[in-house]
Amino acid sequence: MTIALLALLGFVAGVYLRPVAAAFEADPADTRAEARRAARAALVAPVPAWPPLVELGTAAVVALIAWRAAEPYLLALVFAGIAGTLLALIDWRTYRLPDVITLPAAAITALLLIPTGQVVAGLIGAAALAAFYGVLWFVRPEAMGLGDVKLALLIGLVAGSLGWQAWMIAGVGGQVLGALYGIGLMVVKKRDKKTDIPFGPFMLLGALGAICLT
C-alpha cells in the first residue's frame, strides 16, 4: 500500500517536473531569470502530457525507492529520487546541471538524512565522490562538466549514508552506464569520441541501482 501511494506521489511530482525542466535552457543568457521561470512553472497546476513518460518514469523511480528503502531513509531517498529525476531531465535536454537545483537538493537531502543517524557517513561519501569526479574533471575537462562534480555531492551523500558497498555501486555504476551508452552510440555511428553526452542521467541511474541492490 505504501509503495502504491508513493508511486502515485511520484506520478503527481512528474506532472510538475516536466514544465520545471522545460524552463531550463542549454545556454541561458541570465541564470537568475531562468531560475525565476522554473519557480513560476512549479507554482502553476499543470496537467499530465501524453504520453506521460515523465510522470510514469518518476512514479517508477519513487516506487523502486519505496520498495527498497528502510523506513528512516524513506523521506530523504524519495526526495533525492524526485530531485534526481528532475536533474536527469534537464541534463538530457540541455547538457547542463543547474546549481540552483543540484546544490539545494544535496543540502535538503542531508537534513532529511539526520534521523537515520548516518548523515556523517553520507557527508563523507559526498566529499569522497565529489573529489573523485573532481579529479576526472581536472584530467579531462572536455569529457565532464563541473555540474557532474556537484551532482556527485548528492549521489555520494545518498550512497554514503547507505554504506560503502552502495557508494561503490553508485560511483562505478554511473561510469559503466555512461561508457556503455557512449559505446552504443559509436556502434550505431551516431557519435564519435569527441561527441558530448549528458553524463548526469547515468550517474543518477547508478545511484538508483545502488539503492535497489543494497
Contacts in CASP RR format, 6 or more apart in sequence:
PFRMAT RR
TARGET T0000
AUTHOR 0000-0000-0000
METHOD contacts of the structure
MODEL  1
MTIALLALLGFVAGVYLRPVAAAFEADPADTRAEARRAARAALVAPVPAW
PPLVELGTAAVVALIAWRAAEPYLLALVFAGIAGTLLALIDWRTYRLPDV
ITLPAAAITALLLIPTGQVVAGLIGAAALAAFYGVLWFVRPEAMGLGDVK
LALLIGLVAGSLGWQAWMIAGVGGQVLGALYGIGLMVVKKRDKKTDIPFG
PFMLLGALGAICLT
2 66 0 8 1.000
3 63 0 8 1.000
3 66 0 8 1.000
3 67 0 8 1.000
4 63 0 8 1.000
6 62 0 8 1.000
6 63 0 8 1.000
6 65 0 8 1.000
6 66 0 8 1.000
6 78 0 8 1.000
7 59 0 8 1.000
7 60 0 8 1.000
7 62 0 8 1.000
7 63 0 8 1.000
7 66 0 8 1.000
8 59 0 8 1.000
9 62 0 8 1.000
9 78 0 8 1.000
10 55 0 8 1.000
10 58 0 8 1.000
10 59 0 8 1.000
10 61 0 8 1.000
10 62 0 8 1.000
10 63 0 8 1.000
10 82 0 8 1.000
11 48 0 8 1.000
11 52 0 8 1.000
11 55 0 8 1.000
11 56 0 8 1.000
11 58 0 8 1.000
11 59 0 8 1.000
12 55 0 8 1.000
13 58 0 8 1.000
13 62 0 8 1.000
13 82 0 8 1.000
13 85 0 8 1.000
14 54 0 8 1.000
14 55 0 8 1.000
14 57 0 8 1.000
14 58 0 8 1.000
14 59 0 8 1.000
14 82 0 8 1.000
14 85 0 8 1.000
15 46 0 8 1.000
15 47 0 8 1.000
15 48 0 8 1.000
15 55 0 8 1.000
16 41 0 8 1.000
16 42 0 8 1.000
16 46 0 8 1.000
17 54 0 8 1.000
17 58 0 8 1.000
17 82 0 8 1.000
17 85 0 8 1.000
17 86 0 8 1.000
17 89 0 8 1.000
18 46 0 8 1.000
18 49 0 8 1.000
18 54 0 8 1.000
18 55 0 8 1.000
18 89 0 8 1.000
19 41 0 8 1.000
19 42 0 8 1.000
19 44 0 8 1.000
19 46 0 8 1.000
20 38 0 8 1.000
20 41 0 8 1.000
20 42 0 8 1.000
20 86 0 8 1.000
21 54 0 8 1.000
21 86 0 8 1.000
21 89 0 8 1.000
21 90 0 8 1.000
21 93 0 8 1.000
22 41 0 8 1.000
22 93 0 8 1.000
23 34 0 8 1.000
23 37 0 8 1.000
23 38 0 8 1.000
23 40 0 8 1.000
23 41 0 8 1.000
24 34 0 8 1.000
24 38 0 8 1.000
24 90 0 8 1.000
24 93 0 8 1.000
24 94 0 8 1.000
24 96 0 8 1.000
24 98 0 8 1.000
25 34 0 8 1.000
25 94 0 8 1.000
26 93 0 8 1.000
26 94 0 8 1.000
26 95 0 8 1.000
26 96 0 8 1.000
28 34 0 8 1.000
31 98 0 8 1.000
31 100 0 8 1.000
34 98 0 8 1.000
34 100 0 8 1.000
35 98 0 8 1.000
35 100 0 8 1.000
38 100 0 8 1.000
38 101 0 8 1.000
48 55 0 8 1.000
49 55 0 8 1.000
54 85 0 8 1.000
54 89 0 8 1.000
57 85 0 8 1.000
58 82 0 8 1.000
58 85 0 8 1.000
61 81 0 8 1.000
61 82 0 8 1.000
61 85 0 8 1.000
61 208 0 8 1.000
62 78 0 8 1.000
62 81 0 8 1.000
62 82 0 8 1.000
64 208 0 8 1.000
64 211 0 8 1.000
64 212 0 8 1.000
65 74 0 8 1.000
65 77 0 8 1.000
65 78 0 8 1.000
65 81 0 8 1.000
65 208 0 8 1.000
65 211 0 8 1.000
66 74 0 8 1.000
66 78 0 8 1.000
67 212 0 8 1.000
68 211 0 8 1.000
68 212 0 8 1.000
69 77 0 8 1.000
69 78 0 8 1.000
69 211 0 8 1.000
72 115 0 8 1.000
72 116 0 8 1.000
72 117 0 8 1.000
73 113 0 8 1.000
73 116 0 8 1.000
73 161 0 8 1.000
73 162 0 8 1.000
75 112 0 8 1.000
76 109 0 8 1.000
76 112 0 8 1.000
76 113 0 8 1.000
76 116 0 8 1.000
76 158 0 8 1.000
76 161 0 8 1.000
77 158 0 8 1.000
77 211 0 8 1.000
79 105 0 8 1.000
79 108 0 8 1.000
79 109 0 8 1.000
79 112 0 8 1.000
80 105 0 8 1.000
80 109 0 8 1.000
80 154 0 8 1.000
80 157 0 8 1.000
80 158 0 8 1.000
81 204 0 8 1.000
81 208 0 8 1.000
83 101 0 8 1.000
83 105 0 8 1.000
83 108 0 8 1.000
83 109 0 8 1.000
83 154 0 8 1.000
84 105 0 8 1.000
84 154 0 8 1.000
84 204 0 8 1.000
85 204 0 8 1.000
86 101 0 8 1.000
87 97 0 8 1.000
87 101 0 8 1.000
87 102 0 8 1.000
87 105 0 8 1.000
87 151 0 8 1.000
87 200 0 8 1.000
87 204 0 8 1.000
88 200 0 8 1.000
88 201 0 8 1.000
88 204 0 8 1.000
90 96 0 8 1.000
90 97 0 8 1.000
90 98 0 8 1.000
90 101 0 8 1.000
91 97 0 8 1.000
91 198 0 8 1.000
91 199 0 8 1.000
91 200 0 8 1.000
91 201 0 8 1.000
92 198 0 8 1.000
92 201 0 8 1.000
95 196 0 8 1.000
95 198 0 8 1.000
96 147 0 8 1.000
97 147 0 8 1.000
97 148 0 8 1.000
97 150 0 8 1.000
97 151 0 8 1.000
97 200 0 8 1.000
99 147 0 8 1.000
99 150 0 8 1.000
102 147 0 8 1.000
102 150 0 8 1.000
102 151 0 8 1.000
102 153 0 8 1.000
102 154 0 8 1.000
103 150 0 8 1.000
103 153 0 8 1.000
105 154 0 8 1.000
106 126 0 8 1.000
106 150 0 8 1.000
106 153 0 8 1.000
106 154 0 8 1.000
106 157 0 8 1.000
109 154 0 8 1.000
109 157 0 8 1.000
109 158 0 8 1.000
110 119 0 8 1.000
110 122 0 8 1.000
110 123 0 8 1.000
110 126 0 8 1.000
110 157 0 8 1.000
113 119 0 8 1.000
113 122 0 8 1.000
113 157 0 8 1.000
113 158 0 8 1.000
113 161 0 8 1.000
116 161 0 8 1.000
118 160 0 8 1.000
118 161 0 8 1.000
118 162 0 8 1.000
118 163 0 8 1.000
119 161 0 8 1.000
121 160 0 8 1.000
121 161 0 8 1.000
121 163 0 8 1.000
122 156 0 8 1.000
122 157 0 8 1.000
122 158 0 8 1.000
122 159 0 8 1.000
122 160 0 8 1.000
122 161 0 8 1.000
123 157 0 8 1.000
124 160 0 8 1.000
125 156 0 8 1.000
125 157 0 8 1.000
125 159 0 8 1.000
125 160 0 8 1.000
125 167 0 8 1.000
126 152 0 8 1.000
126 153 0 8 1.000
126 154 0 8 1.000
126 156 0 8 1.000
126 157 0 8 1.000
126 160 0 8 1.000
127 153 0 8 1.000
128 156 0 8 1.000
128 167 0 8 1.000
129 152 0 8 1.000
129 153 0 8 1.000
129 155 0 8 1.000
129 156 0 8 1.000
129 159 0 8 1.000
129 167 0 8 1.000
129 170 0 8 1.000
129 171 0 8 1.000
130 149 0 8 1.000
130 150 0 8 1.000
130 152 0 8 1.000
130 153 0 8 1.000
130 156 0 8 1.000
132 152 0 8 1.000
132 171 0 8 1.000
133 144 0 8 1.000
133 148 0 8 1.000
133 149 0 8 1.000
133 152 0 8 1.000
134 149 0 8 1.000
134 152 0 8 1.000
136 143 0 8 1.000
136 144 0 8 1.000
137 144 0 8 1.000
137 145 0 8 1.000
137 146 0 8 1.000
137 148 0 8 1.000
137 149 0 8 1.000
142 194 0 8 1.000
144 199 0 8 1.000
145 199 0 8 1.000
148 199 0 8 1.000
148 200 0 8 1.000
148 203 0 8 1.000
151 200 0 8 1.000
151 203 0 8 1.000
151 204 0 8 1.000
152 203 0 8 1.000
155 170 0 8 1.000
155 171 0 8 1.000
155 203 0 8 1.000
155 204 0 8 1.000
155 206 0 8 1.000
155 207 0 8 1.000
156 167 0 8 1.000
156 170 0 8 1.000
156 171 0 8 1.000
156 207 0 8 1.000
158 170 0 8 1.000
158 207 0 8 1.000
158 210 0 8 1.000
158 211 0 8 1.000
159 166 0 8 1.000
159 167 0 8 1.000
159 169 0 8 1.000
159 170 0 8 1.000
159 171 0 8 1.000
159 207 0 8 1.000
159 210 0 8 1.000
160 166 0 8 1.000
160 167 0 8 1.000
162 210 0 8 1.000
162 211 0 8 1.000
162 214 0 8 1.000
163 214 0 8 1.000
165 214 0 8 1.000
166 210 0 8 1.000
166 211 0 8 1.000
166 213 0 8 1.000
166 214 0 8 1.000
167 210 0 8 1.000
169 206 0 8 1.000
169 209 0 8 1.000
169 210 0 8 1.000
169 213 0 8 1.000
169 214 0 8 1.000
170 203 0 8 1.000
170 206 0 8 1.000
170 207 0 8 1.000
170 209 0 8 1.000
170 210 0 8 1.000
171 203 0 8 1.000
171 206 0 8 1.000
171 210 0 8 1.000
173 202 0 8 1.000
173 205 0 8 1.000
173 206 0 8 1.000
173 209 0 8 1.000
173 210 0 8 1.000
174 202 0 8 1.000
174 203 0 8 1.000
174 205 0 8 1.000
174 206 0 8 1.000
174 207 0 8 1.000
177 202 0 8 1.000
177 205 0 8 1.000
177 206 0 8 1.000
178 197 0 8 1.000
178 199 0 8 1.000
178 202 0 8 1.000
181 197 0 8 1.000
181 202 0 8 1.000
182 191 0 8 1.000
182 197 0 8 1.000
185 191 0 8 1.000
185 195 0 8 1.000
185 197 0 8 1.000
186 192 0 8 1.000
186 193 0 8 1.000
191 197 0 8 1.000
END
